[in-house]
């Protein structure tokens, strides 16, 4: 069971949220999440 505090932190984009809880929340909402591999992310750090 997810707590009200967690939903508040999720809504406010708290950087230390746990992926497992976020994915559980997303699953409850019926949303599919996909991740893609970045071929070249060197531009991100320049």
C-alpha distance matrix in Angstrom:
0.0 3.8 6.5 9.8 11.7 10.3 11.3 14.5 15.3 14.8 17.0 19.5 19.7 19.1 20.8 18.7 15.4 14.1 14.9 12.2 9.5 12.1 12.9 9.4 9.7 13.3 12.8 10.8 13.9 16.3 17.9 19.8 20.4 23.7 25.3 29.1 31.3 33.7 37.2 38.6 36.7 39.6 40.2 36.9 38.4 41.8
3.8 0.0 3.8 6.8 8.4 6.6 7.6 10.8 11.5 11.1 13.4 15.7 16.0 15.5 17.5 15.7 12.3 11.7 12.9 11.0 7.6 9.6 11.4 8.6 7.8 11.6 12.3 10.5 12.8 15.7 16.7 18.8 18.9 22.2 23.7 27.4 29.6 31.7 35.3 36.4 34.2 37.1 37.4 34.0 35.5 38.9
6.5 3.8 0.0 3.8 5.3 5.3 6.8 8.9 10.1 10.9 12.7 14.6 15.6 14.7 17.2 15.5 12.7 13.0 15.0 13.7 10.1 11.9 14.3 12.1 10.7 14.4 15.6 13.6 15.4 18.7 19.5 21.8 21.7 25.0 26.2 29.8 32.0 33.7 37.4 38.2 35.7 38.4 38.5 35.0 36.2 39.5
9.8 6.8 3.8 0.0 3.8 5.4 5.2 6.4 8.8 9.9 10.6 12.5 14.3 13.9 17.1 16.1 13.5 14.8 16.7 16.1 12.3 13.1 15.9 14.1 11.7 15.1 16.9 14.7 15.6 19.2 19.8 22.5 22.4 25.8 27.1 30.6 32.9 34.3 38.1 38.7 36.0 38.6 38.4 34.8 36.1 39.2
11.7 8.4 5.3 3.8 0.0 3.8 5.5 5.1 6.2 8.6 9.9 10.6 12.3 11.1 14.3 13.2 11.2 13.0 15.6 15.6 12.1 12.8 16.2 15.0 13.0 16.2 18.4 16.9 17.7 21.2 21.2 23.5 22.8 25.9 26.6 30.0 32.0 33.1 36.8 37.1 34.3 36.6 36.4 32.7 33.7 36.8
10.3 6.6 5.3 5.4 3.8 0.0 3.8 5.4 5.1 6.1 8.5 9.8 10.4 9.4 12.1 10.8 8.1 9.6 11.8 11.9 8.4 9.0 12.4 11.6 9.8 12.9 15.2 14.2 15.1 18.3 18.1 20.0 19.2 22.2 22.9 26.4 28.4 29.7 33.4 33.8 31.1 33.6 33.6 30.0 31.2 34.4
11.3 7.6 6.8 5.2 5.5 3.8 0.0 3.8 5.4 4.9 6.0 8.5 9.8 10.2 13.2 13.0 10.1 11.8 13.1 13.4 9.8 9.1 12.3 11.5 8.6 11.3 13.9 12.6 12.7 16.2 16.0 18.5 18.0 21.3 22.4 25.9 28.2 29.5 33.2 33.8 31.2 33.8 33.5 30.0 31.5 34.5
14.5 10.8 8.9 6.4 5.1 5.4 3.8 0.0 3.8 5.4 5.1 6.2 8.7 8.9 12.5 12.8 10.9 13.5 15.3 16.2 12.8 12.0 15.4 15.1 12.2 14.5 17.5 16.2 15.9 19.4 18.9 21.4 20.6 23.6 24.4 27.6 29.8 30.6 34.3 34.5 31.6 34.0 33.3 29.7 31.0 33.9
15.3 11.5 10.1 8.8 6.2 5.1 5.4 3.8 0.0 3.8 5.4 5.1 6.1 5.3 8.8 9.0 7.5 10.6 12.7 14.2 11.3 10.4 14.2 14.6 12.3 14.3 17.5 17.0 16.9 20.1 19.0 20.8 19.4 22.1 22.4 25.4 27.3 28.0 31.6 31.6 28.6 30.9 30.4 26.7 27.8 30.8
14.8 11.1 10.9 9.9 8.6 6.1 4.9 5.4 3.8 0.0 3.8 5.4 5.1 6.1 8.9 9.6 7.1 9.7 10.7 12.3 9.6 7.6 11.2 12.0 9.5 10.9 14.3 14.2 13.7 16.7 15.3 17.1 15.8 18.6 19.1 22.3 24.4 25.2 29.0 29.2 26.5 29.1 28.6 25.1 26.6 29.6
17.0 13.4 12.7 10.6 9.9 8.5 6.0 5.1 5.4 3.8 0.0 3.8 5.5 7.9 11.1 12.6 10.7 13.5 14.2 15.8 13.0 10.7 13.9 14.6 11.5 12.4 16.0 15.4 14.2 17.3 16.0 18.3 17.2 20.1 20.9 23.8 26.2 26.7 30.4 30.6 27.8 30.3 29.4 25.9 27.6 30.3
19.5 15.7 14.6 12.5 10.6 9.8 8.5 6.2 5.1 5.4 3.8 0.0 3.8 5.7 9.1 11.2 10.4 13.9 15.2 17.4 14.8 12.8 16.3 17.3 14.6 15.5 19.2 18.9 17.8 20.8 19.2 21.1 19.5 21.9 22.1 24.7 26.7 26.8 30.4 30.1 27.0 29.1 28.1 24.5 25.8 28.3
19.7 16.0 15.6 14.3 12.3 10.4 9.8 8.7 6.1 5.1 5.5 3.8 0.0 3.8 6.1 8.7 8.1 11.5 12.4 15.1 13.3 10.8 14.2 15.9 13.8 14.2 17.9 18.4 17.4 20.0 17.8 19.1 17.0 19.0 18.8 21.3 23.0 23.1 26.8 26.4 23.3 25.5 24.7 21.1 22.5 25.2
19.1 15.5 14.7 13.9 11.1 9.4 10.2 8.9 5.3 6.1 7.9 5.7 3.8 0.0 3.8 5.6 6.1 9.8 11.8 14.4 12.7 11.2 14.8 16.4 14.8 15.9 19.2 19.7 19.5 22.1 20.2 21.2 18.9 20.8 20.2 22.8 24.1 24.3 27.9 27.4 24.2 26.1 25.7 22.0 22.8 25.7
20.8 17.5 17.2 17.1 14.3 12.1 13.2 12.5 8.8 8.9 11.1 9.1 6.1 3.8 0.0 3.8 5.8 9.0 10.6 13.9 13.1 11.7 14.8 17.0 16.1 16.8 19.9 21.1 21.0 23.1 20.8 21.1 18.3 19.6 18.4 20.7 21.5 21.5 25.0 24.4 21.1 22.9 22.8 19.0 19.6 22.7
18.7 15.7 15.5 16.1 13.2 10.8 13.0 12.8 9.0 9.6 12.6 11.2 8.7 5.6 3.8 0.0 3.8 6.5 9.1 11.9 11.3 10.9 14.1 15.8 15.5 16.8 19.5 20.6 21.2 23.3 21.4 21.6 19.0 20.4 19.2 21.8 22.5 23.0 26.4 26.1 23.0 24.8 25.2 21.5 21.9 25.2
15.4 12.3 12.7 13.5 11.2 8.1 10.1 10.9 7.5 7.1 10.7 10.4 8.1 6.1 5.8 3.8 0.0 3.8 6.4 8.8 7.7 7.3 10.6 12.1 11.7 13.2 15.8 16.8 17.5 19.7 18.1 18.6 16.3 18.2 17.7 20.7 21.9 22.9 26.5 26.7 23.9 26.2 26.6 23.0 23.8 27.2
14.1 11.7 13.0 14.8 13.0 9.6 11.8 13.5 10.6 9.7 13.5 13.9 11.5 9.8 9.0 6.5 3.8 0.0 3.8 5.5 5.5 6.4 8.8 10.1 11.0 12.5 14.4 15.7 17.1 18.8 17.4 17.5 15.2 17.0 16.5 19.7 20.9 22.5 25.9 26.5 24.1 26.6 27.5 24.0 25.0 28.6
14.9 12.9 15.0 16.7 15.6 11.8 13.1 15.3 12.7 10.7 14.2 15.2 12.4 11.8 10.6 9.1 6.4 3.8 0.0 3.8 5.5 5.0 6.0 8.4 9.8 10.3 12.0 14.1 15.3 16.3 14.6 14.1 11.7 13.3 13.0 16.3 17.7 19.6 23.1 24.1 22.1 24.9 25.9 22.7 24.0 27.6
12.2 11.0 13.7 16.1 15.6 11.9 13.4 16.2 14.2 12.3 15.8 17.4 15.1 14.4 13.9 11.9 8.8 5.5 3.8 0.0 3.8 5.5 5.2 6.1 8.7 9.9 10.4 12.3 14.4 15.3 14.4 14.1 12.5 14.5 14.8 18.3 19.9 22.3 25.6 27.0 25.3 28.2 29.3 26.2 27.6 31.3
9.5 7.6 10.1 12.3 12.1 8.4 9.8 12.8 11.3 9.6 13.0 14.8 13.3 12.7 13.1 11.3 7.7 5.5 5.5 3.8 0.0 3.8 5.4 5.0 6.2 8.6 9.7 10.6 12.6 14.4 13.9 14.6 13.5 16.2 16.9 20.6 22.5 24.6 28.1 29.3 27.3 30.2 30.9 27.6 29.1 32.6
12.1 9.6 11.9 13.1 12.8 9.0 9.1 12.0 10.4 7.6 10.7 12.8 10.8 11.2 11.7 10.9 7.3 6.4 5.0 5.5 3.8 0.0 3.8 5.4 5.1 6.2 8.6 9.9 10.8 12.6 11.3 12.0 10.6 13.5 14.3 18.0 20.2 22.1 25.7 26.9 24.8 27.8 28.2 25.0 26.8 30.2
12.9 11.4 14.3 15.9 16.2 12.4 12.3 15.4 14.2 11.2 13.9 16.3 14.2 14.8 14.8 14.1 10.6 8.8 6.0 5.2 5.4 3.8 0.0 3.8 5.4 4.9 6.0 8.5 9.8 10.4 9.2 9.2 8.2 11.1 12.5 16.2 18.7 21.1 24.6 26.2 24.7 28.0 28.6 25.7 27.7 31.1
9.4 8.6 12.1 14.1 15.0 11.6 11.5 15.1 14.6 12.0 14.6 17.3 15.9 16.4 17.0 15.8 12.1 10.1 8.4 6.1 5.0 5.4 3.8 0.0 3.8 5.5 5.1 6.2 8.8 9.9 10.1 11.0 11.1 14.2 16.0 19.8 22.3 24.8 28.3 30.0 28.4 31.7 32.3 29.4 31.3 34.7
9.7 7.8 10.7 11.7 13.0 9.8 8.6 12.2 12.3 9.5 11.5 14.6 13.8 14.8 16.1 15.5 11.7 11.0 9.8 8.7 6.2 5.1 5.4 3.8 0.0 3.8 5.4 5.1 6.5 8.9 9.1 11.1 11.4 14.9 16.9 20.7 23.4 25.5 29.2 30.6 28.8 32.1 32.2 29.1 31.2 34.5
13.3 11.6 14.4 15.1 16.2 12.9 11.3 14.5 14.3 10.9 12.4 15.5 14.2 15.9 16.8 16.8 13.2 12.5 10.3 9.9 8.6 6.2 4.9 5.5 3.8 0.0 3.8 5.4 5.1 6.5 5.5 7.4 8.0 11.7 14.1 17.7 20.8 22.9 26.5 28.2 26.6 30.1 30.1 27.3 29.7 32.9
12.8 12.3 15.6 16.9 18.4 15.2 13.9 17.5 17.5 14.3 16.0 19.2 17.9 19.2 19.9 19.5 15.8 14.4 12.0 10.4 9.7 8.6 6.0 5.1 5.4 3.8 0.0 3.8 5.3 5.0 5.8 7.2 8.8 12.3 15.1 18.7 21.8 24.4 27.8 29.9 28.7 32.2 32.6 29.9 32.4 35.6
10.8 10.5 13.6 14.7 16.9 14.2 12.6 16.2 17.0 14.2 15.4 18.9 18.4 19.7 21.1 20.6 16.8 15.7 14.1 12.3 10.6 9.9 8.5 6.2 5.1 5.4 3.8 0.0 3.8 5.5 7.7 10.3 12.2 15.9 18.7 22.3 25.4 27.9 31.4 33.3 31.9 35.4 35.5 32.7 35.1 38.3
13.9 12.8 15.4 15.6 17.7 15.1 12.7 15.9 16.9 13.7 14.2 17.8 17.4 19.5 21.0 21.2 17.5 17.1 15.3 14.4 12.6 10.8 9.8 8.8 6.5 5.1 5.3 3.8 0.0 3.8 5.6 9.1 11.3 15.0 18.1 21.5 24.9 27.0 30.5 32.3 30.9 34.4 34.2 31.5 34.1 37.1
16.3 15.7 18.7 19.2 21.2 18.3 16.2 19.4 20.1 16.7 17.3 20.8 20.0 22.1 23.1 23.3 19.7 18.8 16.3 15.3 14.4 12.6 10.4 9.9 8.9 6.5 5.0 5.5 3.8 0.0 3.8 6.7 9.9 13.3 16.7 20.0 23.4 25.9 29.2 31.3 30.4 34.0 33.9 31.5 34.4 37.3
17.9 16.7 19.5 19.8 21.2 18.1 16.0 18.9 19.0 15.3 16.0 19.2 17.8 20.2 20.8 21.4 18.1 17.4 14.6 14.4 13.9 11.3 9.2 10.1 9.1 5.5 5.8 7.7 5.6 3.8 0.0 3.8 6.5 10.0 13.4 16.5 20.1 22.3 25.6 27.7 26.7 30.3 30.2 27.8 30.8 33.6
19.8 18.8 21.8 22.5 23.5 20.0 18.5 21.4 20.8 17.1 18.3 21.1 19.1 21.2 21.1 21.6 18.6 17.5 14.1 14.1 14.6 12.0 9.2 11.0 11.1 7.4 7.2 10.3 9.1 6.7 3.8 0.0 3.8 6.7 10.3 13.3 16.9 19.4 22.6 24.9 24.3 28.0 28.2 26.1 29.1 32.0
20.4 18.9 21.7 22.4 22.8 19.2 18.0 20.6 19.4 15.8 17.2 19.5 17.0 18.9 18.3 19.0 16.3 15.2 11.7 12.5 13.5 10.6 8.2 11.1 11.4 8.0 8.8 12.2 11.3 9.9 6.5 3.8 0.0 3.8 6.9 10.2 13.6 16.1 19.4 21.5 20.7 24.4 24.7 22.5 25.4 28.4
23.7 22.2 25.0 25.8 25.9 22.2 21.3 23.6 22.1 18.6 20.1 21.9 19.0 20.8 19.6 20.4 18.2 17.0 13.3 14.5 16.2 13.5 11.1 14.2 14.9 11.7 12.3 15.9 15.0 13.3 10.0 6.7 3.8 0.0 3.8 6.7 10.2 12.8 16.0 18.4 18.0 21.8 22.3 20.5 23.5 26.4
25.3 23.7 26.2 27.1 26.6 22.9 22.4 24.4 22.4 19.1 20.9 22.1 18.8 20.2 18.4 19.2 17.7 16.5 13.0 14.8 16.9 14.3 12.5 16.0 16.9 14.1 15.1 18.7 18.1 16.7 13.4 10.3 6.9 3.8 0.0 3.8 6.8 9.4 12.7 15.0 14.6 18.3 19.1 17.4 20.2 23.2
29.1 27.4 29.8 30.6 30.0 26.4 25.9 27.6 25.4 22.3 23.8 24.7 21.3 22.8 20.7 21.8 20.7 19.7 16.3 18.3 20.6 18.0 16.2 19.8 20.7 17.7 18.7 22.3 21.5 20.0 16.5 13.3 10.2 6.7 3.8 0.0 3.8 6.3 9.3 11.9 12.1 15.9 16.8 15.8 18.7 21.4
31.3 29.6 32.0 32.9 32.0 28.4 28.2 29.8 27.3 24.4 26.2 26.7 23.0 24.1 21.5 22.5 21.9 20.9 17.7 19.9 22.5 20.2 18.7 22.3 23.4 20.8 21.8 25.4 24.9 23.4 20.1 16.9 13.6 10.2 6.8 3.8 0.0 3.8 6.3 9.1 9.8 13.3 14.9 14.2 16.8 19.5
33.7 31.7 33.7 34.3 33.1 29.7 29.5 30.6 28.0 25.2 26.7 26.8 23.1 24.3 21.5 23.0 22.9 22.5 19.6 22.3 24.6 22.1 21.1 24.8 25.5 22.9 24.4 27.9 27.0 25.9 22.3 19.4 16.1 12.8 9.4 6.3 3.8 0.0 3.8 5.6 6.3 9.9 11.2 10.9 13.6 16.0
37.2 35.3 37.4 38.1 36.8 33.4 33.2 34.3 31.6 29.0 30.4 30.4 26.8 27.9 25.0 26.4 26.5 25.9 23.1 25.6 28.1 25.7 24.6 28.3 29.2 26.5 27.8 31.4 30.5 29.2 25.6 22.6 19.4 16.0 12.7 9.3 6.3 3.8 0.0 3.8 6.7 9.3 11.2 12.1 14.3 16.1
38.6 36.4 38.2 38.7 37.1 33.8 33.8 34.5 31.6 29.2 30.6 30.1 26.4 27.4 24.4 26.1 26.7 26.5 24.1 27.0 29.3 26.9 26.2 30.0 30.6 28.2 29.9 33.3 32.3 31.3 27.7 24.9 21.5 18.4 15.0 11.9 9.1 5.6 3.8 0.0 3.8 5.7 7.6 9.0 11.0 12.5
36.7 34.2 35.7 36.0 34.3 31.1 31.2 31.6 28.6 26.5 27.8 27.0 23.3 24.2 21.1 23.0 23.9 24.1 22.1 25.3 27.3 24.8 24.7 28.4 28.8 26.6 28.7 31.9 30.9 30.4 26.7 24.3 20.7 18.0 14.6 12.1 9.8 6.3 6.7 3.8 0.0 3.8 5.4 5.6 7.7 9.8
39.6 37.1 38.4 38.6 36.6 33.6 33.8 34.0 30.9 29.1 30.3 29.1 25.5 26.1 22.9 24.8 26.2 26.6 24.9 28.2 30.2 27.8 28.0 31.7 32.1 30.1 32.2 35.4 34.4 34.0 30.3 28.0 24.4 21.8 18.3 15.9 13.3 9.9 9.3 5.7 3.8 0.0 3.8 5.4 5.9 7.1
40.2 37.4 38.5 38.4 36.4 33.6 33.5 33.3 30.4 28.6 29.4 28.1 24.7 25.7 22.8 25.2 26.6 27.5 25.9 29.3 30.9 28.2 28.6 32.3 32.2 30.1 32.6 35.5 34.2 33.9 30.2 28.2 24.7 22.3 19.1 16.8 14.9 11.2 11.2 7.6 5.4 3.8 0.0 3.8 5.5 5.5
36.9 34.0 35.0 34.8 32.7 30.0 30.0 29.7 26.7 25.1 25.9 24.5 21.1 22.0 19.0 21.5 23.0 24.0 22.7 26.2 27.6 25.0 25.7 29.4 29.1 27.3 29.9 32.7 31.5 31.5 27.8 26.1 22.5 20.5 17.4 15.8 14.2 10.9 12.1 9.0 5.6 5.4 3.8 0.0 3.8 5.9
38.4 35.5 36.2 36.1 33.7 31.2 31.5 31.0 27.8 26.6 27.6 25.8 22.5 22.8 19.6 21.9 23.8 25.0 24.0 27.6 29.1 26.8 27.7 31.3 31.2 29.7 32.4 35.1 34.1 34.4 30.8 29.1 25.4 23.5 20.2 18.7 16.8 13.6 14.3 11.0 7.7 5.9 5.5 3.8 0.0 3.8
41.8 38.9 39.5 39.2 36.8 34.4 34.5 33.9 30.8 29.6 30.3 28.3 25.2 25.7 22.7 25.2 27.2 28.6 27.6 31.3 32.6 30.2 31.1 34.7 34.5 32.9 35.6 38.3 37.1 37.3 33.6 32.0 28.4 26.4 23.2 21.4 19.5 16.0 16.1 12.5 9.8 7.1 5.5 5.9 3.8 0.0
